[in-house]
Amino acid sequence: MSREHVMQGSAIAHPNVALVKYWGKRPARGNLPAMGSLSLTLGFLSTRTTVRFDPAGGQDALTLNGRRNSRDLKRMQDCLAPLRRRAGESGSATAESRNDFPTGAGLASSASGMAAMALAGASALGLTEDPALVGRAAMAGSGSAPRSLHGGFVLLSIDPEGNWSCASLLSPEEWPLKVVVAVTQAGPKQTDSRSGMELTRRTSPFYKAWLASQSADLEDARRAVAQRDFGRLAELSEGNCLRMHAAAMGASPPLVYFNGATVECLHRIKTLAHDNRPVFFTVDAGPQVKAVCLPDVLDEVCDALGQVSGVRQVLSGDLGGGARLITG
Ligand code: 2P0
């Protein structure tokens, strides 16, 4: 395909929080996760990304939050590779991406970042009519990114051969849960997810048990979502979260993503739940705590977490839709 002009596309995507988590890749299968996952798309946090392809060539480059970023350049190139192959595009790619929330701190910035990158890149190259290709590009960038292409409650399924699909189970309107994020640390985490999950897979004696428990959790959570069974989803999500962290803590050297405020927030949420407030917790690979609740207890949950010593910021809002194109 020969083109003379710079081609550009822009997209917005929201991060997601996994209730049944992905933690471990299939060996020798690129970026393919070893297990499926189920997530909520967070409508109140966003990544906006513009991708440009210049047929005149030059160096690929990534700007993240206004600064040139070489650390994540390979991730961007991995994401754009399936799109470039399809388009026969050999020019240079530059991307500008901006998050309206802390980056690299366990708020799934790689999920929203790579979902927005894949869609913006596909738009620049005229490939948005092929959602499976956009999904493969997102997956090549980050194993949690295909989930951020979809809205509401999202299931990423993978069969034993590694064939995968990703789709929304319920829209935000069909079960309008709220999510509260307690930010307990502003800077980036010490061990990024990719290194952390690989260390866990290679060295944790608990990894096999974690992997073995995933498909039952996934099926049970899928059913709880279909039945809008909050209590069952709470039980499954908290158990799955703590088992992921237990597997990571069993790694050598151990991976402890929690800080003191993280643990205090978990106890505060358990106290609220014990007092019959419909709320549960989950924590990804970082120290931030996410509380999922029904709308009528949102203010109470925000107040309770805001009072925990060490909590710097409380963000909250609705579930959101999937990634979409914007004008750059
Ligand atoms: C998840 N996490 O399911 C889990 C729970 C973090 C904890 O997916 O290597 O950034 O880019 O595929 O997607 C974070 O891992 O890792 C993640 P890569 P990713 O949300």
Residues whose N, C-alpha, C, O or C-beta is under 5 A from the ligand:
A	BS01	2P0	A18 V20 K21 Y22 N31 S37 S110 G141 S142 G143 S144 A145 S193 R194 D284 A285
